[in-house]
Amino acid sequence: MNKYMVLIEQTATGFSAHVPDLPGCIAAGRTRKEVKRLMAKAIEMHLAAMREDGDEIPGPSRVEMVDVA
């Protein structure tokens, strides 16, 4: 099982999310909890479609936080 980085942003009507390692893999929901649930399904569907098309599945990027003054 892989873990992909998901960027979640608050919008005027809820939250949107995307996966930088999987271009085009997006979701939107009213709450952070909902968008995380929808994003998990979107990633599963995105990866299944890539496998079906014979595309190479990218590994997840490593993420680090950087302190800035």
Residue, then its C-alpha position, 0 to 999 in steps of 0.5 A: m500500500n502506498k500513501y500519496m500526498v494530497l493537497i487540500e485547500q479551503t474554498a468558498t463552498g467547502f474544500s478541494a483536493h488534488v494529488p501532485d503525483l497523479p495529475g488530474c486526480i482531484a476531488a471536492g467536498r463540503t467538509r475536510k472529512e468528505v474531501k478526504r473520503l472522496m479523494a481516497k476513492a478518486i486515487e483508487m479509480h485513477l490508479a485502476a485506470m492507469r493500470e488498465d491503460g498500461d501506464e506506469i504508476p508513479g511512486p509517491s513523492r517524499v514530503e518535508m516541511v521547511d521552517v521559515a522565519 
